[in-house]
């Protein structure tokens, strides 16, 4: 199941952020309910910002949902000033992984492969990355 949400880290009026994050929570929960537990094997969420306190109104309820899913979850997000990174964003939620892309549009096309029948210790998500072009590096 693929879900795209508007999670940003740019300066935005507090009421707009709250409204947006609440709608994102409702949208995500609606899609999980719509497809039901048997309607998908993994959940991939696309957003813009790295999980932080600023987006807590989205991620706190989401983490509670993810804990009960017993399915792999990937949050794939952009980045303003770092490099490609795979990490677990929330302590105690091992089925929730995140990937931060290369900074400011420098990430070359990347394929994310979702593996089936993964055994313990293997990765559900495999990232096939290309090297960025010189044009992208010089930006």
Long-range contacts (C-beta under 8 A, 24 or more apart in sequence): 1-31, 1-32, 1-35, 1-39, 1-40, 1-42, 1-43, 1-44, 2-44, 2-46, 3-27, 3-28, 3-31, 3-43, 3-44, 3-45, 3-46, 4-45, 4-46, 4-47, 5-45, 5-46, 5-47, 5-58, 6-47, 6-48, 7-47, 7-48, 7-49, 7-55, 7-58, 7-77, 8-48, 8-49, 9-48, 9-49, 9-50, 9-52, 9-54, 9-55, 9-80, 17-54, 17-57, 18-57, 21-55, 21-57, 21-58, 22-57, 24-58, 25-57, 25-58, 25-61, 25-62, 28-58, 28-62, 28-65, 29-61, 29-65, 32-65, 32-69, 37-69, 40-71, 41-71, 41-72, 41-114, 41-116, 42-71, 42-72, 42-73, 42-74, 42-114, 42-124, 42-125, 43-69, 43-71, 43-72, 43-73, 43-74, 44-73, 44-74, 44-76, 44-112, 44-114, 45-73, 45-74, 45-75, 45-76, 46-76, 46-77, 47-75, 47-76, 47-77, 47-78, 48-77, 48-78, 49-77, 49-78, 50-77, 50-79, 50-89, 50-98, 50-100, 51-75, 51-77, 51-89, 51-90, 51-98, 59-89, 59-90, 63-90, 63-93, 63-96, 66-93, 66-95, 66-96, 67-93, 69-95, 70-95, 71-95, 72-97, 72-118, 72-124, 72-125, 73-97, 74-98, 74-99, 74-112, 74-124, 74-125, 75-99, 76-101, 76-112, 77-101, 79-103, 79-104, 80-104, 84-129, 86-127, 97-124, 97-125, 99-125, 99-127, 102-132, 104-139, 105-136, 105-139, 106-132, 106-136, 106-137, 106-139, 107-132, 108-132, 108-133, 108-136
